[in-house]
Amino acid sequence: MMDTNFARAIINKLGGTGTPPEFGIETFTIGLERYLVVVEEEYLKGILKYNLSSFKIITGNYGGGKTHFLYTVRNLAFKHNFVVAYVSLNPTECPFDKLELVYKQIAINLTPPVSEEELMKSALGGEKGIDSLLHRWHASCKAKVDQVNSMHEYLKTIKGTESTSFLNAVKGAFTSIIAQDDEGFDSIVQWLKGEETGRDVRARYRISERIDKATAFRMIRSLAQWIHMIGYSGLILLFDEAERGMSISSSRDKRRALDNLRQIIDECGNSRLPGVMFFYALPDENLLLEGSGGVYEALKQRLRSAFSEINPVGVKINLEELGIEPAQFLQALGLKLANLFETAYGFEFNRNVLEKTINNLSDLALSAFAYDVSYRRLFVIGAIEAFHRIRTNPNKAIERKDAEAILKVTTQRVSEESKAKVEKEEF
């Protein structure tokens, strides 16, 4: 049985923004099984275990479930002993044309396989990042070998990353933990997180490289190689163009970002990315591919195949095509949200009242327009408000007129938020 506070936290997040929390995602997942089964069987339990790699692009309207999908992939990956990094791309802190900033966000957001309870703590500011992964690595080794000399001997067996500087850094961090040298550990983690580090620190740990645009992709590969060496199945990277537009603004930046993307796709399948899978989510693939020239044509060729049960090697996962009718989808989603709401508030819906309310909201949400925002997000926000109203008057369904009023306010709010984000990106 789900904890009441846990369920209430999920409801609060969904009702406020319509976006999913980082935890409890399976409790309101609908229609993704056709994709998730293939991801798990073909990749997580399949080719990634043989040190291969893969790339997928996720498309869907703004608010259409891309982040939700990425979180479900993350949870599946945890079950199969993968380290995961969810990276929210944006124009200021993490644009895709600057791989050194992408590497930095990967290092900050690395999450080892964790339970649902640990995941909730992580979402609330708990441990994650390469420093946490280093401590887990040390703790795992210490549990097997409780002697300092043996730990140092083990460390000698860790070799083979593409960047010698990266390997020296993780070994230096491990040695600092053994020696209980917190200052030394913090200084080297600073470099591993892509931050500026003093020359004396780099000299002490034999680090000859900086993490910049020339070395960033090599560092990402080295990170993946190290994660594989220390006993994990591999690394899952979840890139989310979370804003309505893309994280890149100028045409020159866009070309650089597209070239980075092409390079990543081309790298997949070779031994330099053992057990790595990239997922890149964006609202509209045309944002990526509109334009002329070599890099656009090269990407169009690489991204044109559709991923499905029949074609698991396809690249594009379209979340607008779930194999379920939109009305049926919303009705099933409404029932799952209602179950969560009942747990959160110790409340039991009158089934007739609930069914009528969900039907009215789903019909109206499908015909609503909100600045290219998915009907799914509108429905989720509206449904949570409707449930709160029913809780105060349990035997009164939300009639069509009331449902229309709820969705009208929701539509205006979501549209204004979306427009504000676009204007902020443009100016």
C-alpha positions, 0 to 999 in steps of 0.5 A, a space after each residue: 500500500 502506498 504511503 499517504 504522504 507519498 501519494 499526496 506529493 504526487 497529486 500536488 505536483 500533478 495538480 500544480 503543473 501537470 508535469 510528473 514528479 521524479 517518483 511514483 511514475 508507474 502509478 499513473 502510467 498509461 499506454 507506454 507498454 508497447 515501447 517500454 517492453 521493447 526497450 527492456 527486452 531488446 536493449 536493457 536485457 539485450 544488446 547493452 549487456 553485450 557492450 553495444 550502445 544505442 540512440 533513440 529520439 522521443 517526440 510528442 507535443 509539449 505536455 504530451 508525456 516525454 518527461 514521463 516516458 524518460 522517467 519510466 525508462 530510468 526506473 526500468 534501467 535501475 532494475 537492470 543495474 544501470 546508472 542513469 543521468 536525467 539532464 534537462 536541456 535549456 538555453 542558459 545552463 545546458 544547451 546541446 551545442 556546448 557538450 562541456 556543459 552537457 557533461 557537467 550536468 551528466 556528472 551532477 545528475 548521475 544516479 545509481 540504481 536505487 529503490 523508490 524510497 531512495 529516489 524520492 529522497 534524491 528528488 528532495 535533495 538527497 545524494 546523487 552525482 559523481 561524488 555519490 557514485 564514487 562513495 558507493 564504489 568505495 563502499 562496495 569494494 570495502 564490503 568485499 575487501 576490508 584491507 587498505 592494501 587490497 583496496 589499492 591492489 584492486 585499484 590497479 586493475 581499473 584501467 582502459 578509459 579513453 582519457 588518462 586524466 579522467 582515469 587518474 581523477 577517479 582513482 585519485 578520488 577513490 584513494 582520497 576516500 581510503 585516506 579519509 582525505 575529504 579536502 582532496 576528494 572535494 578538490 578532485 570531484 570539482 574537476 570531475 564535475 567540469 568545474 575550474 580546478 587549480 593547477 596544483 590539484 591537477 598536478 597532484 593527481 596527474 590530470 593533464 586535460 581540461 573538460 572543455 568543448 574539445 574534450 567533452 565527448 571524450 570525457 562522456 565516453 570515459 565516464 561510460 567506460 569507467 561506470 562499466 568497469 566498476 560493475 554496472 551494466 552501463 549508462 543511460 542518458 536521458 536528454 530532455 528539451 524540457 522547454 517548448 522550444 529548443 535549448 539552442 538559439 542561433 543558427 550557428 549554435 544549432 548547427 553545432 548542436 546538430 553536429 554533436 547529435 550526429 556524432 553521438 548517433 554515429 558513435 553508438 554501436 562501437 566499443 567506446 560506449 559500452 552499455 550506453 543508451 541515449 534518449 533525446 526528447 523534444 516537442 517537435 522533430 522539425 525543430 531539429 531538422 528544418 534547414 538545408 545543408 549537409 548536417 541536416 541531411 545527415 541527421 534526417 537519414 539517421 532519424 527517419 526510421 520509426 521505433 516499434 515492436 516490429 522495428 526495434 532498431 528504429 530511432 523515433 519513438 512518437 508518443 502521439 502514437 500509443 495504439 490507444 484512442 485519446 478518449 480511452 487513454 484519458 479515461 484510463 488515466 483518470 481512473 489511475 489518478 483517482 486511485 492515487 487521490 483516494 490514497 492521498 486523502 483517505 477518500 473513496 469516490 462514488 463510482 458513478 460520480 467519478 465516471 461521469 466527471 472523467 467522461 466530461 473532462 476527457 471530452 472537453 480536454 480533447 477539444 481544448 486549445 492551449 498554445 500547442 500544449 497537449 490535451 493530456 496535460 490539460 486533463 491532468 491538471 483539470 482532473 485534480 481540481 475536479 477531484 478536490 471539488 468532489 471531495 467537498 461534495 462527494 455525491 455531486 459529479 462535475 457537470 459539463 458546464 463546470 468541467 468546461 469552466 475548470 478547463 478554461 481556467 487551466 487552458 488560460 494558465 498553461 497557455 500563458 506559462 507556455 507563451 512566457 517561456 517562449 518569449 523568454 527564450 526568444 528575447 
